[in-house]
Amino acid sequence: MNIKKQSHPGLLTISETVELTGLSLSTLRRWDALGTLKSFRKSPHGNRYYHRVDIDNYLLQKQDISTLAKQWVQNKTAVELSETFYCQTRDVFSVRLERLQNELSKAASSQAHDDLISVIIAMAGEIGNNSFDHNLGNWPDIPGIFFGYNSKLNQLILADRGRGILTTLKQVRPMLKKDAQALKVAFTETISGRAPEARGNGLKFVRKIVTNNPIKLWFLSGSAELHLKQGDEKLHIREISPTVRGCLAIIKY
Amino acid sequence: MQIDLNKFGKVLTSRPAGKEAWLAFQPKLKKMKDKEMIEINFNKVAVLTPSWADEFITPLLREYPKRVKFLNTKNPSIKASLQIIRKEE
């Protein structure tokens, strides 16, 4: 999918809308006629378009936030994000993360549940802050991250259109060639793209948290996807297509 | 000397925030007596990450080995973060 921001800013064609929502053409036409999800035409006989914000709202109602994030990092060209999910700066992310911690902790049904919230927020903090640490001054197109929480599915979603794990680690490990190799190194070795600074524990910490708790993690960067769950001793990494720009993390608990 | 980390926030996650806290703590450290113990109190800290801890706890452990004591570390994010940064000592 290639949304050309320059020619249709904030708009989606009907085929792009099909791809993004998973709805069929006939459903979209029916919903258009009923006024459920309205399209518009630039001229009386021109093509149908949808406002991006309407589709974001539809996906939000459906609570399909991970699809939204996935599309955002898979798009070849940068598209604007809804303010609901967009954290342009670290400060915005920190405020939203703390707010989420507060809400989830208040709703926690037991001490064990609250303990789980504590490590989930710590993981999200590490992953989100990693995006800012490793792309500062080097964002390829859109600075900042996608940060969303799906309360129905108990899912946290973080994504960035940064340089990705391979490019970052290549600075200190020029021999790395593939995204899958880089992902493995990032989750197993204490190494940082910002060496010689004492860094590089973040994703090892994330691995430890996931394998010791009832949590599932999908972490995508470039052409590689890592899947990790409680009790896993080995990393499960596979090649994926289409590739993602930067990183996408889905945390489910 | 006791330092209550909740004075720096309840959710301690980013490196810049850890670095800021470390800098803000320097005047207090300079006033410390020789051989005085440093008690780091995690009471009311809800979340700690290794990134924040790397900027505050790691330099403290490096500069004052054997003089740092941790209090109220039951929270699992605190426990896991301390374990991972202490492995690097």
Interface residues (C-beta under 8 A of the other chain):
Chain A: R90 S94 L97 E98 Q101 S105 D115 S118 V119 I121 A122 G125 E126 N129 F132 D133 T190 A198 R199 N201 G202 K204 F205 K208 I209 N212
Chain B: G9 K10 V11 T13 S14 R15 P16 A17 A46 V47 L48 T49 P50 S51 D54 T58 N75 P76 S77 A80 S81 I84 I85 E88
